[in-house]
């Protein structure tokens, strides 16, 4: 009995999928766009994520110096010690930085 119910349910799902696909004129999506993060927005996102990693390291180890930030693709640590750090990202010929611990992403080098 359960096999028969499963078989009927499978056919209902296939029929519903076919009806939906037909209703969209055999197109998977209708227009729209995908926002790709680039330039200043990407640099800001990467700098904020790295700053969060630095804050976690400071709370665990007590210094910003020994933090490993190799996972960040465009990021360079310019300086880091027990109290402050400066992170820098170079994207598309532009340089952005974040001086921490309470800084915000800004244009230009450290």
N, C-alpha and C positions, 0 to 999 in steps of 0.2 A: 504494500500500500504506500509506503514512504517513497519507494522508487517512482511510482506513478505520479505522486504529488511533486517530487523533485523534477521529473520530466516536464510536467505541465508548467511548473514555475519557470523552468529554463526557457521554454517556448514563449511564455508571456514576456519575459525580460528581453528576449531577442526581438519579439514583435514591437515592444515599446521602443527599443533602441533604433530599430529600422524606421519606425514612424517619426521619431525625433530627427533622425538623419535626413529623412525625406522632407520634413518640415523646414529644414535649414537649407534646402536645395543642394544637398550633398556637399556642403562646405563645412569644414571643421570649426571655423569661427567666422565671425562677421566683423571685419575691420578692427578698429582699435589699434592701440600701439603699446609697446613695451618700453618703459622708461629705463634707459641704461645709465647707470651712474658713471660719470666721467669728470675729469678735470678737478675743479675746486671742491665739488661735492664728494668725489672719491677720496681726495686728499684729507678732507675734514673727517670723513668716516674712519679712515685708516688711523689718523692721528688720535681721534677720540678712543678708538678701540685699544690702541697701544698705551694711551694714558691710563686707561682702566687696568690694563695688565701691569703697568708700573705701580699703580696704587695697591693692587693685590700683592705684588712682590714686596713692597715696602712694609705692608702689614705682616707678612710672613717672615721676612728676612731682616727687616730694619734698615734697608738701604735700597736705593734705586740702581746702584752700580752693577750688581750681579744679575740683572734681569736679562733673560734671553728673548729677544724679539725677532728671531729669524723667520717666524711665520708670516711676517708682514713684508709684502713684496717690494714696495718702493721706499721703505722706511730706513732711516739711518739715525743712530743715537749719536748726537754731536757731543754732549757731555752728560754725565750722570754721577752724582755722589750721594752722600747720606741725606741731603736736604732738598736738592733741586735736580732737574733734568731738562734737556731740550731735545726734542725729537724733530726730525726734518724729513720731508717727503718731496721728491722731485718727479713731477708728472708733466708730460707734454711741453717740456722746456721751462716750466714754471716751478718755483720753489715755495713750499709752505712749511710752517713750523708751529710747534706748540711748546711753550716754555711752562713747565709745571713746577709744582703740583696743582696749582689752581688756575692755569692759563686756558686760553681758548685758541683754536686754530686761527692762524693769521698768515697773510702773504709775506713772502720774503724769507731769507735765511735766518738762522738763529742769531 
